[in-house]
Amino acid sequence: MRYILGIDTAGADGSVALAGDGRSLSSEPLPPGGHSGVLSAAVERLMKARGISLGDLAAVGVSQGPGSFTGLRIGLAWAKGLALGRSLPLVLVSAHEAAAHTHGTGSGGIATLVPGERGRVEAALWERGPSVKLVWGPEPLEEDEAVALLVERVRAAGPSSAPQILALAPSNAKLSAILEDQMESDGISLVPPAPLAPAVAEIADRLFLAGGIADWAAASPAYGRAPNARKPAP
């Protein structure tokens, strides 16, 4: 069996997962804010439960972001160390695509949203079906207008007579509460954040088979926003 390890530390609620031949087999959540201290042990438990070792992996997939600055660096550094130490292919997976894949069942569109610059979110619009398809984005939107702007995008993408169905998939509970206050149109639903590592592992398997392997040295996070820290003015 072709085993792929998936790692997601893009947000506060991270996770790790193991996929076999493109299907998620098992996963384990990581405690909020504790990714660096528990990541190795969580991966070890996944391997042990399946009766395999790190040497049995075909590749390691990791969320590239956007997401938390610290979280993304922890996940990618750990994945790079494993890939280099075991001479494994490294595969980078978009956090937007992982979220769309996780919530891809059903009909209509789904929007994935992550915090962006202050007062903004980064959003992408996907078409759900047997496989999710990117329709628009990722692009920055004003936080307090995000839902209305996404509804406009959905309407522009389909016939005006068709019912507008849109699911919103925010990356964390805080963003979920902000979006919920804007939901006034019929046909809009909110899906709660969910562990993304199973999707990271499944997408990484597909990319691995297609030759989408990252360069160990050049691989870097896609933060999606500039850091809050600024150099003092001269």
Residue pairs with C-beta under 8 A, 6 or more apart in sequence:
1 20
1 21
2 20
2 21
2 22
2 58
2 205
3 18
3 19
3 20
3 50
3 52
3 56
3 57
3 58
4 18
4 19
4 20
4 57
4 58
4 59
4 60
4 61
4 91
4 201
4 202
4 204
4 205
4 208
5 16
5 17
5 18
5 43
5 46
5 57
5 59
5 60
5 61
5 82
5 201
6 16
6 17
6 18
6 19
6 24
6 27
6 61
6 62
6 93
6 197
6 198
6 199
6 200
6 201
6 202
6 204
7 14
7 16
7 39
7 43
7 60
7 61
7 62
7 63
7 75
7 78
7 79
7 197
7 200
8 14
8 15
8 16
8 17
8 62
8 63
8 75
8 95
8 98
8 195
8 196
8 197
8 200
9 30
9 35
9 39
9 63
9 67
9 68
9 71
9 72
9 74
9 75
10 63
10 65
10 66
10 67
10 68
10 71
10 72
10 75
10 95
10 114
10 171
10 196
11 67
11 68
11 71
11 95
11 171
11 172
11 193
11 196
12 32
12 33
12 68
12 71
12 172
13 29
13 30
13 32
13 172
13 193
13 195
14 29
14 30
14 35
14 39
14 71
14 75
14 197
15 27
15 28
15 29
15 30
15 195
15 196
15 197
15 198
16 27
16 28
16 30
16 39
16 42
16 43
16 46
16 197
17 24
17 25
17 26
17 27
17 28
17 46
17 195
17 197
17 198
17 200
17 201
18 24
18 25
18 26
18 27
18 46
18 47
18 50
18 201
19 25
19 198
19 201
19 202
19 204
19 205
21 205
22 202
22 205
22 206
23 202
24 198
24 199
24 201
24 202
25 50
26 46
26 49
26 50
27 46
27 195
27 197
27 198
28 42
28 45
28 46
29 195
30 38
30 39
30 42
31 38
35 71
35 74
35 75
36 74
39 74
39 75
39 78
40 78
43 54
47 53
47 54
47 56
54 82
54 86
55 86
57 86
57 88
58 88
58 89
58 208
59 88
59 89
59 90
59 91
59 204
59 205
59 208
59 213
60 79
60 82
60 83
60 88
60 89
60 90
60 91
60 204
61 79
61 91
61 92
61 93
61 200
61 201
61 203
61 204
61 205
61 207
61 208
62 75
62 76
62 78
62 79
62 90
62 91
62 92
62 93
62 200
62 204
63 72
63 75
63 92
63 93
63 94
63 95
63 98
63 196
63 197
63 200
64 72
64 76
64 92
64 93
64 94
64 95
64 219
64 221
64 222
65 72
65 94
65 95
65 221
65 222
65 223
65 224
66 95
66 96
66 114
66 116
66 122
66 138
66 222
66 223
66 224
66 225
67 95
67 114
67 171
67 221
67 223
67 224
69 221
69 223
69 227
72 221
72 222
72 223
73 221
76 219
76 220
76 221
79 90
80 90
80 216
80 219
82 88
83 89
83 90
83 216
84 216
89 208
89 213
90 213
90 214
90 216
90 219
91 204
91 207
91 208
91 212
91 213
91 214
92 214
92 219
93 199
93 200
93 203
93 204
93 207
94 222
95 112
95 114
95 171
95 196
96 112
96 114
96 122
96 124
96 137
96 138
97 132
97 134
97 199
97 203
98 196
98 199
98 200
98 203
99 112
99 169
99 171
99 196
99 199
100 110
100 112
100 124
100 126
100 128
100 132
100 134
100 169
101 132
101 199
101 202
101 203
102 169
102 194
102 195
102 196
102 198
102 199
103 110
103 128
103 167
103 169
103 191
103 194
104 110
104 126
104 128
104 129
104 131
104 132
105 128
106 128
106 167
107 128
107 129
107 165
108 128
108 164
108 165
108 166
108 167
108 187
109 125
109 126
109 127
109 128
109 135
109 154
109 157
109 165
109 166
109 167
110 125
110 126
110 128
110 132
110 166
110 167
110 168
110 169
110 191
111 123
111 124
111 125
111 126
111 150
111 166
111 167
111 168
111 169
112 123
112 124
112 126
112 138
112 169
112 171
113 121
113 122
113 123
113 146
113 168
113 169
113 170
113 171
113 175
113 179
114 121
114 122
114 170
114 171
114 175
114 224
115 121
115 122
115 171
115 172
115 174
115 175
115 225
116 122
116 140
116 141
116 143
116 224
116 225
117 140
117 225
117 226
118 228
119 142
119 143
119 144
120 140
120 141
120 142
120 143
120 225
121 140
121 141
121 143
121 146
121 175
122 137
122 138
122 139
122 140
122 141
122 224
122 225
123 137
123 138
123 139
123 140
123 141
123 146
123 150
124 134
124 136
124 137
124 138
124 139
125 134
125 135
125 136
125 137
125 150
125 153
125 154
125 157
126 132
126 133
126 134
126 135
127 133
127 135
128 167
135 153
135 157
136 153
136 157
138 224
141 149
141 150
142 149
143 178
144 178
144 182
145 182
146 179
146 182
147 168
147 179
147 182
147 183
147 185
147 188
148 182
150 166
150 168
151 164
151 166
151 185
151 188
154 164
154 166
155 164
158 164
163 187
164 185
164 187
165 187
166 187
166 188
166 189
167 188
167 189
167 190
167 191
168 179
168 183
168 188
168 189
168 190
168 191
169 191
169 193
170 176
170 178
170 179
170 190
170 193
171 193
172 193
173 192
173 193
176 190
176 192
176 193
179 190
180 190
183 190
207 213
